[in-house]
């Protein structure tokens, strides 16, 4: 284990990083999170998840701390379960992005994540979390772009995520910030310039914490801005090749409590 100064802030991605593959927080990881706060350090979950997916994690950490959700677009207070800051894609930009992508990649299906809830086209295949949700398809396509959103998602039935990201970035990268965080052709778009790193840097600055005092953990391309900004960066062993090539250190896989292993050494 590397000898590092005790960080003042721990920033960790959730899915594929701190969470097990089944989406749960292991007892060992929960104990490690508690240890961080016992030492007086700040624990921040930095995730692509929307706030509505944070209930289980909030319960595990006893509603302590802050979550940066939707890849930096929303800051969510786990104690009050309220969104305290938002950086949204405005309607005009949203309409232009969807129009450009429809014209050039007609196979795409779209969904949008609002501050409170989501909407999706009938062609958009929902993941298990959203299949359980109550919101339904919006058959009138323009309804998707009728109000500002935190995140626009585009799903392609065949294209791989890296190829699709390059295509989307080339078409609308001047309008939004595109990234991806799964093994399928699903691209997540935020307001231009909004990333996990921008939200984390703002939060850290408010608490007088420098990047050099931050340790960050991640596994997918949407984590790269945060991992590059943090003074010390870790990837879990199951991470995307581009992430493994970028970070300072690699720890064990998410299912082997990789994040907890590092935190146990840093806070003891």
Secondary structure per residue as TSV (DSSP state, phi and psi in degrees):
chain	resnum	aa	ss	phi	psi
A	1	X	-	360.0	138.8
A	2	X	-	-74.4	143.8
A	3	X	-	-87.7	113.0
A	4	X	-	-129.4	150.3
A	5	X	-	-64.9	151.2
A	6	X	-	-67.2	118.4
A	7	X	-	-68.7	151.0
A	8	X	S	-87.0	-16.9
A	9	X	E	-143.0	133.2
A	10	X	E	-110.0	122.2
A	11	X	E	-115.7	120.8
A	12	X	E	-133.2	136.7
A	13	X	-	-66.9	162.8
A	14	X	I	-104.3	-76.6
A	15	X	I	-64.4	125.6
A	16	X	I	83.3	-6.8
A	17	X	I	-122.0	-76.6
A	18	X	I	-87.0	-24.4
A	19	X	S	-92.3	150.2
A	20	X	-	-66.7	166.8
A	21	X	T	-60.2	-28.1
A	22	X	T	-82.2	4.7
A	23	X	S	87.4	4.8
A	24	X	-	-96.9	158.8
A	25	X	-	-94.6	121.5
A	26	X	-	-69.6	155.0
A	27	X	H	-55.4	-38.4
A	28	X	H	-64.5	-42.4
A	29	X	H	-67.8	-40.9
A	30	X	H	-59.3	-41.3
A	31	X	H	-65.4	-38.5
A	32	X	H	-66.8	-38.9
A	33	X	H	-61.8	-43.1
A	34	X	H	-61.9	-37.2
A	35	X	H	-63.5	-38.0
A	36	X	H	-57.3	-47.0
A	37	X	H	-73.0	-30.8
A	38	X	H	-60.9	-32.1
A	39	X	T	-81.8	-1.7
A	40	X	T	84.4	9.0
A	41	X	-	-85.4	163.0
A	42	X	E	-95.2	133.4
A	43	X	E	-111.5	121.7
A	44	X	E	-127.5	124.6
A	45	X	E	-88.4	126.7
A	46	X	E	-122.4	106.5
A	47	X	-	-137.2	157.0
A	48	X	S	-79.1	-13.4
A	49	X	S	-61.6	147.1
A	50	X	-	-78.4	161.9
A	51	X	G	-55.3	-33.1
A	52	X	G	-66.7	-12.4
A	53	X	G	-97.5	9.1
A	54	X	-	-96.8	-2.2
A	55	X	H	-57.5	-49.0
A	56	X	H	-63.1	-41.9
A	57	X	H	-66.3	-42.7
A	58	X	H	-59.1	-41.7
A	59	X	H	-63.7	-41.2
A	60	X	H	-63.2	-37.9
A	61	X	T	-96.2	16.2
A	62	X	T	56.9	38.0
A	63	X	T	57.4	35.7
A	64	X	-	-102.5	146.6
A	65	X	S	93.8	-171.8
A	66	X	E	-126.8	145.0
A	67	X	E	-121.1	131.1
A	68	X	E	-94.5	113.5
A	69	X	E	-109.0	167.5
A	70	X	G	52.7	43.0
A	71	X	G	58.2	34.2
A	72	X	G	105.1	-9.8
A	73	X	T	-74.6	-28.8
A	74	X	E	-130.6	134.7
A	75	X	E	-107.5	127.0
A	76	X	E	-123.7	123.7
A	77	X	E	-83.6	115.7
A	78	X	T	-70.5	-25.7
A	79	X	T	-70.7	-51.0
A	80	X	T	-89.5	-10.5
A	81	X	T	54.4	48.0
A	82	X	E	-132.0	147.1
A	83	X	E	-76.4	125.0
A	84	X	E	-108.6	-9.4
A	85	X	E	-157.8	143.2
A	86	X	E	-144.5	146.3
A	87	X	-	-132.0	99.3
A	88	X	-	-103.8	157.4
A	89	X	B	-83.3	122.7
A	90	X	-	-76.2	164.3
A	91	X	H	-60.7	-43.6
A	92	X	H	-61.3	-44.5
A	93	X	H	-66.5	-42.5
A	94	X	H	-58.9	-46.1
A	95	X	H	-62.6	-42.0
A	96	X	H	-67.0	-40.9
A	97	X	H	-63.4	-47.7
A	98	X	H	-62.6	-41.4
A	99	X	H	-62.9	-45.2
A	100	X	H	-62.1	-43.9
A	101	X	H	-70.6	-39.9
A	102	X	H	-61.0	-40.3
A	103	X	H	-68.1	-33.2
A	104	X	H	-102.4	-27.1
A	105	X	-	-133.3	75.6
A	106	X	T	-64.4	-15.4
A	107	X	T	-75.4	-11.1
A	108	X	-	-68.1	144.5
A	109	X	E	-120.2	147.8
A	110	X	E	-120.1	150.9
A	111	X	E	-140.9	160.5
A	112	X	E	-132.0	145.1
A	113	X	E	-109.4	116.2
A	114	X	E	-93.5	179.2
A	115	X	T	-62.9	-33.5
A	116	X	T	-132.4	87.3
A	117	X	E	107.2	-173.9
A	118	X	E	-148.6	167.1
A	119	X	E	-143.5	154.2
A	120	X	E	-150.7	154.4
A	121	X	-	-73.9	156.1
A	122	X	T	-63.3	-27.2
A	123	X	T	-78.3	-12.4
A	124	X	S	-79.2	114.0
A	125	X	-	-74.6	117.2
A	126	X	-	-77.9	146.7
A	127	X	-	-77.9	175.6
A	128	X	H	-61.4	-36.3
A	129	X	H	-62.8	-46.7
A	130	X	H	-77.7	-23.5
A	131	X	H	-63.6	-26.8
A	132	X	T	-83.0	-14.4
A	133	X	S	-77.7	164.5
A	134	X	S	-90.7	-22.0
A	135	X	-	-65.9	144.5
A	136	X	-	-113.7	-175.1
A	137	X	B	-67.7	149.9
A	138	X	-	-113.0	99.6
A	139	X	S	-66.0	-27.2
A	140	X	S	-81.8	107.7
A	141	X	G	-59.7	-36.1
A	142	X	G	-65.8	-18.2
A	143	X	G	-60.6	-31.7
A	144	X	G	-59.7	-32.8
A	145	X	G	-106.0	21.4
A	146	X	S	-83.0	-12.4
A	147	X	S	-148.9	159.8
A	148	X	-	-59.1	148.3
A	149	X	B	-132.9	159.3
A	150	X	S	-80.2	-34.5
A	151	X	E	-152.0	134.8
A	152	X	E	-107.2	129.6
A	153	X	E	-115.4	137.8
A	154	X	E	-125.8	126.3
A	155	X	E	-115.7	128.6
A	156	X	-	-109.9	135.2
A	157	X	S	-69.7	-20.2
A	158	X	S	-130.2	-34.6
A	159	X	-	-68.7	142.8
A	160	X	-	-73.6	160.6
A	161	X	H	-64.7	-39.7
A	162	X	H	-68.5	-42.4
A	163	X	H	-65.6	-43.7
A	164	X	H	-64.6	-39.8
A	165	X	H	-60.3	-44.3
A	166	X	H	-61.5	-40.1
A	167	X	H	-65.0	-49.0
A	168	X	H	-64.6	-43.4
A	169	X	H	-61.4	-40.6
A	170	X	H	-63.9	-32.7
A	171	X	H	-83.7	-42.1
A	172	X	H	-131.7	15.4
A	173	X	T	-63.0	-17.9
A	174	X	T	-82.8	-8.9
A	175	X	T	-109.6	-36.6
A	176	X	E	-139.3	166.5
A	177	X	E	-101.5	118.4
A	178	X	E	-105.6	143.8
A	179	X	E	-153.3	-177.5
A	180	X	-	-150.2	157.1
A	181	X	-	-144.9	20.2
A	182	X	S	-140.5	174.2
A	183	X	S	-87.3	3.8
A	184	X	S	-111.2	172.9
A	185	X	S	-76.7	67.0
A	186	X	E	-124.7	116.8
A	187	X	E	-106.3	136.0
A	188	X	E	-110.3	126.5
A	189	X	E	-118.4	131.9
A	190	X	E	-115.6	171.4
A	191	X	E	-54.7	146.7
A	192	X	T	-57.1	129.1
A	193	X	T	87.5	-6.8
A	194	X	-	-89.4	120.4
A	195	X	-	-139.2	175.2
A	196	X	H	-58.5	-35.9
A	197	X	H	-69.0	-41.1
A	198	X	H	-63.9	-42.9
A	199	X	H	-68.5	-40.1
A	200	X	H	-67.6	-41.3
A	201	X	H	-62.1	-41.1
A	202	X	H	-64.1	-44.7
A	203	X	H	-63.0	-44.2
A	204	X	H	-63.4	-42.9
A	205	X	H	-61.5	-38.0
A	206	X	H	-62.8	-26.7
A	207	X	T	-101.8	12.3
A	208	X	T	67.7	29.0
A	209	X	-	-106.8	130.6
A	210	X	-	-89.5	159.4
A	211	X	G	-57.3	-35.0
A	212	X	G	-66.3	-15.0
A	213	X	G	-101.0	13.2
A	214	X	E	-114.5	136.3
A	215	X	E	-114.1	133.6
A	216	X	E	-127.1	148.1
A	217	X	E	-127.5	139.3
A	218	X	E	-161.5	177.9
A	219	X	-	-143.1	-15.7
A	220	X	S	-130.3	166.7
A	221	X	G	-54.5	-30.1
A	222	X	G	-68.2	-11.8
A	223	X	G	-88.3	-14.1
A	224	X	H	-58.2	-43.7
A	225	X	H	-58.8	-42.9
A	226	X	H	-65.0	-44.4
A	227	X	H	-65.9	-35.4
A	228	X	H	-72.1	-31.9
A	229	X	H	-76.7	-39.3
A	230	X	S	-65.5	147.9
A	231	X	S	-60.8	-36.4
A	232	X	E	-132.1	131.4
A	233	X	E	-126.7	141.6
A	234	X	E	-128.4	140.6
A	235	X	E	-110.4	147.9
A	236	X	E	-79.9	157.1
A	237	X	T	-61.8	-24.5
A	238	X	T	-87.6	12.3
A	239	X	S	-70.5	163.2
A	240	X	-	-58.9	142.7
A	241	X	H	-54.7	-36.8
A	242	X	H	-65.5	-30.4
A	243	X	H	-75.8	-44.7
A	244	X	H	-59.0	-32.6
A	245	X	T	-78.6	-12.6
A	246	X	T	-102.7	-33.7
A	247	X	S	-75.3	165.5
A	248	X	S	-74.1	-39.4
A	249	X	E	-141.0	157.9
A	250	X	E	-122.7	132.5
A	251	X	E	-112.7	-176.6
A	252	X	-	-64.7	165.9
A	253	X	-	-66.0	165.2
A	254	X	G	-59.7	-37.5
A	255	X	G	-76.7	-7.3
A	256	X	G	-110.4	23.1
A	257	X	T	58.3	42.2
A	258	X	H	-58.3	-43.2
A	259	X	H	-65.1	-45.6
A	260	X	H	-60.1	-38.5
A	261	X	H	-59.6	-41.2
A	262	X	H	-70.3	-46.0
A	263	X	H	-62.3	-35.7
A	264	X	H	-61.8	-32.9
A	265	X	H	-80.0	-34.6
A	266	X	H	-75.9	-33.4
A	267	X	-	-119.7	82.5
A	268	X	-	-144.2	360.0
